[in-house]
Amino acid sequence: MKLSAAARAIDPDQRFVIIVDEFDEMPQDLYLQGNLADTVFGNIEALTTTSNVCLLLVGGENMPFVMDRQGQKLNKFSRVNLTYFNRATEWDDYVRLVREPSAGFLEWHLDAIAEVYDLTNGNPYFSKIICSKVFARALREHDVDITREEVREAINTEISRFDDNLFAHLWQDGIFAPVEEREPIVLKRKRVLAALARCIRSGLPATISNLYGHRSTSDLTEAELRSVLADFVSREVLVEKDGNYHAVLPIFQLWLADVGLTRLAADALSQDLAAEAQRSEDASRVLSEELVALTSKWPTYRGRHVGPEEVRAWLNQRPGNRDQRGLFSILRATRFLSEADVLERIRSARLVVLGLAEAAVRRKATDRRNDIVITYVDGEGKSGQRYASLYAEENLVATTAILPPSSFQEAYGRHIERHGVPKVIVMVDDMVGTGQSLAANMTRFHDDNLALLSDGRPLVLAFALLATEEGQQAMLQALSKLEYTRIDFRAGEILGRADYLFAGEKGVFAMPEERDRAKAVAIDIGATIYRNAPLGYGGQGLSVVFPTTVPNNSLPLLHSRGKGPAPQWRPLFERVVN
């Protein structure tokens, strides 16, 4: 009062606004009935009587509890609820909230602002948090044009890193009881939210029966569950529609499903999760942050990028977090060859050819070689034909020297008539796993064309982009038995034992137990695709993805659909079936 009078004496026209944030977080002794509380609120009441001071008290859900205890002294205050922006009547204000702090730096498209609103339901607090994450991503990526995709990418990356303190008020606020009586209520609320998270992860509607079935402890009765749900609905934490409960804040529901369950369990439910299996299940959840980090390193497959949302849908085909973690570990160990990787291995074959046949004399830059003939193992329109074309381009071989395997003899005869006998015949394949398929094809090629080969004596070279040590040995052994001696096998890269997912004591996994579980999952899924080869052709358990296809030595769960009754397995990198 003295300070207000002194200010008015200096400048009668000056007005002052005093803002007290987190007013409802003060110690209970300051607002419960008593001498100390009477002193605090007596001074607040006195300030409201002055003409040059405006007092603004800011708080959360505990404000009604404080106001009820000191209502008579606060009767001059008016309550204004600023929880959510109304989309119909306050949209322009919400657009300003998003755009103005970064004006001159970021260009927010309306679809991006709408995405922020949809994630937060117009809550300004969480809207600012999302905007800060988008801004940080924009600085990191040097991308000032913000669309819906940038907002989604920022959330997918950051949701796993959101601290539970951001959401703690949802289960800690609104408890009108002394401190010593709050903890049991908070614990029950966390148990209900944990049950909700399990329903979300399982893809089940969050009805009372499902929530009751997914509670982690028998200490939470159905009556207590209903009471907590009613409290959450009244506080606008949850909303109920047709018997199904979900979070009012979509971003809170995302956090619950992604990492919230683990956080809640570690904090308040540890005494309830006595079974190690349940703790392991919750902790094994594959986080959005992990999906973003993994898929960001992948090259395109068949011209498109496979992103985190597709991987999540693929993982969700398998119930249980531990099984999904095993599938994720398989993806993490998968070898992806980009277009650049393929060309690099083809260039290594060029050095092989140059070592076997002298370089042709080129009089013009447009000249192409016809002293090398290229063919491929599989039929037209498949990966072999594509790699044969890339091989021709990288080695400056004429496209007319690419001969189809279905009519090789006729095409080879015409080639000799026009250009003479070639120095080298190259047969291109993408992957040699066991070596059995390519060895059989090379033997068939040898037997069908032995007369042609014996006349001109060209060198025959079987070339694969990748080969296992087992496949290389099988190829060399098979070729050594053929009558025609000018025949050899080379590979752009030889895969070692480290490329076998389940080889050795623990394979590519951290622990043998993880390997065994992942292998069991791979066999279980693979058996619905290829009953006799659930780990891929030859049972090698490889995981290799080329730019446009996946070899049959890789795990079938990567590239092929399940057979039998629904639901059938859907692959992440589906092969084209002619």
N, C-alpha and C positions, 0 to 999 in steps of 0.2 A: 504494500500500500504506500509506504513512504517513497519507494522508487517510482511508482506510478505518479504520485503527486509531484515529485521533483521533475520528472520528464514533462508533465503538463505545464509546470511553471516556466520551463525553458522554452517550450514550443507547444502552445495549446492545440495547434492543428495537426501535430504529428501523431500517427497511429502505429501501434506495435502489435505484431502477431507472435505469440509464443507457442511453439509446437512441441509437444511432449510425445515422443514416439515410444512404442511398446509399453504403453501406460499400464496395461493389464499384466505385465510381467513383474511388477513391483512385489516385494515380499508381503505376505499376507498380513503381517503386523501393521502395515501401513494403510490397510483399507478395512480390516475387520474391526468390529466395535471395540473401542478402547481409547485411552488417552492419546496414544501416538497417532492413531488413525484420525481422531477428532482434530488434532492439531493440523495434520496434513490437509484434510479436506476443508477445515475451517479457513485456511489460507487460500485454497482454491476457490471457495465460495466468495471470499472477499474480492479476489481478482475479477470475478465475473460482474461485480457491481461497478467497476471503474468504466469510464467512458473512452479511455485511450488505449486500453489493452484488450486484445482478443485472444482467448485461450483455446487451442485446438488439441484435443486428446486423441491420440491414435493408438489403436489396439486391435486385437484379434477377437477370437470367439469367447475369450474370458471376460470381455468388457461387460456383458450383461450381468455377470456375477458380481463384478466390482460395483456397477451402477446400483444393483439391488441393495448392496450393503450400505451404500452412502447416497441413496436416492434423493433424500431431502436436500442435501447440500449441493446436488448436481441437477436440480430441477430447471435451471436456466439453460442447460445444454440441449442441443437438438441432435438426434442420431441420424447419421447419413451412412447408408450401406454402400460401400464401394467394392464389393466382392467381384462382380462381373460387369463387363460392358454388355449392353443390350445391342444385338446385331441390327435390329430393325430401327432403333431410334438413336443409337450412339456410334454408328459405324464410322462416321467421319472423324470423330474424336479418337476412335481406336486406330484408324489409319495414321493420324498425327502421332499417336503414342509410339507407333512402330517406326515411322519414317523420320521424324524430326531429330532424334538424337544422333542419327548418322547421316543427316542431310549434307550433301556435298561430297560424301564418301561412297555411299552405297545407293544403288538404284533398286528400290523395292518394287517389284511387280505386284499387282493386285492379287494374283493367284498365290504368291508367297505370303502376303499378309493374311489371306483367307486360310492358308495352311496353318499359320501361327495361331489364328483364332480357333480353328478346329481342334488343334492340339490342346488348347488351354481353356476352351469354352468362354473366351473373353476375359479370363482372369489376368489382371494387369501384372501381378507379381511374377507369375510363371511366363507371361508373355515377354517380360523384360529379360528373364533368364534365357529363354530361347533366342531372343534377338542378340544377346551377348555371345551366345555360342555361334550363331550365324556370322556375327561380325568377326569373331576370332578366326573362323574358317575362311572368311573372305580375305583377311590379312595374310593368312598362311598360304592360300591358293592364288593370291593376286587376282581375285575374281570379284568385281564390284557389282556385277549384274545378278540380282537375287531373284530366283524363281522358286516355284514349289519344290523343284528337285534339290536345290541347294539347302532349303530348310529341312527336307527329309534326310538328306545326307548328313547334315550337322546333327540331327537328333539321333540317327542310327549310330553315329560315332560316339556321341556324348552321353546317351541315356544310361549306359552301364557305369559311367563315372559320376553320375549324380549322387551326391551324398544323401543319406537318409535324413539328415537335418533339414533338407529342403522341404521334405514332406512330413516331418515329425509333428507339426502342429495339427495335422489331420487326425492323428490318434492321441495327441496329448492335450489339445485345447478342449474347451467346453466341458471341463470336469469341475463341477461346483462342489468341491469338497476340500477339506484340509489336505496338506501335502501327504501326511501319513496314510490317508485313505485313497490317494490317487493311483498308486502303483498297481493294485489289483485290477483297477478299471482299465488302466493302460494295457496291462497284460492281456486281458480278455479282448480288447480291441485289436491288438496285434494278432491274436490267435484267429480272429475272424478274418482279418485282412490276409493272413497266410493261407487260410482255407480258400478265400477268393482267388488268390494268386494261383493256387493249385488247380482250381477249376478252369481258370483262363489258360494255363499251360496245357491242360488236358483237352481243351476245346469243348468243354461241357458248359451248358448254361448254369449260371450261378443261382440256382434255386435253393430254397432252404434245405431241401433234402440232400442236394449235391454238396452244399457247403457243410452240412452236418457230417456227411460221409467223408469229406476231405479234411476234417479237423485233425490235428495232430495229437490230441490228448482227450481222454475221456472226461477230464475235469471240466470241460466246456459243455454244459448241458444244452439241450435244445431250447429251453426257456431263456437261458443266458444268451444264446445265439440270436434268438428273435429280439431280445431286448437291445443288444448291441446294434443289430441291423436297424432297428427303429430309431435309435439314437443317431446313427450315421445318416439315415435318410433325413431326419429333422435338421441335422447340421449341414445338409447339402454336401456331404462327403460322397454318399452313394445315392443313386436314384433307383427306384423299383418300377419295373414295367412288365405287366403280365407275369408276375411272380419271379422275374429274373432281375438280379441286382448287378449294377455296374457302376464304375466310378464316374462322378460328375466331371472330373478332370481327365480327359483322355490320356494326357501325358503321365498322370499318376497310374493309370491302368497299364500303360506301356512299361513303366518302371517296375510295377509289381510283378508283371510277367517276366521281365528280363532279369532283374537282379534283386528286386525288393524282397522276394521270398527268402533268399539267402541271408539278406541283411536282417530281416525280422527274426529269422530262426536263430541267427548267431547272437542276437541281442536278448530276446526275451523267451524264446521257445527252447533254448538249449536243454533245460531240465525236462522238457516234454519229449524232445526227440531222442529218446533213450536208445532207439534202434539205430545202429550205425548205418544201416542200409538207407534209412530216410535222410540222414545227414548227407551221405554220399550222393544220394539222388538229387537233392537240392543244390549241392555245391557243383554238380557236374553240368549244370545248365550252361549251354553255349551262349555267350553274351553277344549282343548286337555289335559291340565294339570289336569283338574277335572276327565276326563275319565281315565287317567293313574292312578291317586290316587285311584279311585273307584275300577277299575278292578283288581288292584294289590292285593286287599284284598279278592278277590273271590276265593273259592276253584274250582276245576275242575268240569265240568258238562259232564257226560257221557265220562269221560276219557280225556277231552281236556279243555284247558283254553280259556275262552271267553275274548278276548282282546279289547283294546280301538277302534281299527279300525272297528271291528264288531259292537260294540255298536254305533259308529258314523253312520254306514250304517243303523242300525236299527232305530236310531233317525231320520235320513234323510227321512224316509218314510213318516213322518208327516211334512208338510210344516209349516214354522213359528217357530221362535226361542222360543216364549213363550210356544207353545205346546210341543216343544222338551224339554224345561226346566221342564215342568210338568212330562213328561215321565222319565227324568233323576231323578227327585225327587222320583218317584216311585221306580226306580232301587236302589236309595240310601237307601230307607227304606225297601228293600226286605230282608227277612231272608234267608240266605244260610246255609244249613246244610252240613258240610263236612262228609267224612267217619268217622272221629273221633267223630263228634257230634252224628252221628247215633249210633255208638257203645256205647257212653256214656249213651244214653237214653235206649239202650237195657240192659246195665248193671244195670240200675235202676230197670228194670223189673226182673232181676235176684234176687234182694233183695226181691221183692214182692213174687216171687215163693218160695224162701227159707222160707219166713214167713208163707207160706201156706202149704208147703210140706217139710218134713225134708230132709236134705241133704243125698244123696246116699253114700254108702260106696264104695270107689274106692280102689281096691287092686293093680291096675297097673295104670301108667300114661296114658295108652292108653284106659282105660275103659271109656265108654260113657253111659249116662243114657238112659234107655228105659221106666222109670216110668213117663216120660213127653212126651206127644204127641203134635206136632205142626202142625197146618194147617193155611190157609190164605184165604183172602176174594176173591181176583180177581183170574183170571185163570193162567194157567202155562205160564211161560215166562214173566210175569209182575213183578212189583216191590214187590208185596206181597210175592211171592215165594223167591225173593232175600233176603228180610228182614227176612223171616222164616229161611233161611239158616244161616244168620248172628246170629239170635237168638239162633239157635241150637249150633253154634260154640262157642259163648260166654258163654252159659250155659251148655256146655259139654253134649249136647244131641245127641244121635246117629242120623245120617242122615237118617237112615231107619225109624226113628220116625217122619219124616216130611211126612204128608199124604196129597195128592192132594184133593181139595174140590170136584172135579168132580166125584171121586169114593171113597168118604170118608168111607162109610159104609163097603165096601168090604175090603179096606185097614185096617180099624180099627179092623175088625174081625180077619184078619190074624195077626195083632199086638197082640191081646189078646191071640191068640193061642200060640204064641211064647214067650211072655213076661208077660202075665197076664194083668189085668186091670190097666191102668195108674192112677197115683194120680192126674195129672193135664192135661187138654187139653187147649192149648194156641192157640187162633186165632189172627194172627198178621195182622195189617194194618198200613199204613204209616201216614194217616192224618184223623182226625175226625173233620169236620167243623160244619155242622148242626146236625150231628149224625143220620140223617134219613137213609142214605145208609147202614151204619154199623148196625144200629138197625134193619133194614129190613133183612139184611143178617143173623144176630144173631137169629132173630125170625124164619127165614126159617130153619136155622141149628137146632134150638131147636125142631121145629115141625117134621123135617125129622128124627131126631135121638133121640127122647124122650125115646123110648123103650131101646135103647142101653145105654143111660145115666142113666136111672132108675135102670138098672141091676147092674152096677158097682159103681154108685154114685161118679164119679170123679169130681173134681172141674173144672169148665169151666171158663177160663179167657180170655176176649177180651182185647187185648193190642194194643195201637196205639203209635207211636213215638211222635206225637203231637196231641193235642186236644184243641178246644176252650171251654170256659166255657159253652157256649150254647150247644155244642156237648156233653160234659160230662153229663150235666143235662138230655139231651134227651136220652142218652144211659142208664143212671141209671134208669130213669123213665120207659123206654121200658123193661129193664131186670126185673124190679120189678113186672111186670105183667105176667111174664112167670110162667108156672106150676113148672118147675124145679127150685129149690131154690139155688142150689150150683153153682151159676153163677155170675160173677162180671166183672167190667170194670176198667182198669187202663190205665194211659198215662205216657209217659216219661217226658212230659212237658205240662203244661196247659197254653195256650196263653191268655194274658189279653187284655183289650180294646186297649192298646197301639199298639197291633199288627194289628189292623184294620186300613187300610190306611185312610179311610175317616170318621171315627167315631168321635164324639164329635164336638166341636166348630170349630176346624181346622185340626183334624187328625194329621198326621205326618208332616204337612206343617207349614211354619212359619206364614202364614197369612190365614184367611178364604178364601180370594179371590184366593190364590194359590191353596188351596184344591178344590174349586169349579171348577176352570179351569181344573185341572188335572183329576178330576172325570168326567167332561164333555168329555174330550179327551178319557179317558178309556172307557166310555159308547159308544162313537161314534165308536171307533175301535172295541170294544167288540161286538157291534151289528152286525158287518159284519162277526163275527165268530159264536157266539151263540146269536141269536136274542132275546131269552127269558131269557138269563143269561149273559148279557154283563159284569157284574162284577164278574163272576164266579158262581159256583153252590151255590144256596141259597142267592146270592147277598151280600155276606159278605165282599167283597173287600179285601181279604187277598193277600199277596204277599210272598209266601214261595217257595223255590227251594230246592229239594233234590238232592243228587249226580247224580241220573240217570233219574229223572222224576220231573214233577211239578204237584201237586194235582189239581183236577178240582175246588177246592174252591179258588184257586189263580186266578188272573186276566187272562182272556183268551189271552190278547195281549202278555203275556209272553210266552205261550206254544203252541198256535194253529194258523194255517193258516186261513186267511180270505176266505170267500166263496163269489161267485158271480163274476162279471166282473173284469177284470184286471184294475189297478194293485191290486193284492191281498196282504193282510198284511202278512208279513213274521215274525215269532216269533224269539226271541233271544234264548230261551231255549225250542226247539221243543220237544214235547213228541213223543215217538215211538207209532205208531198206528198199532195194530195187525189186 
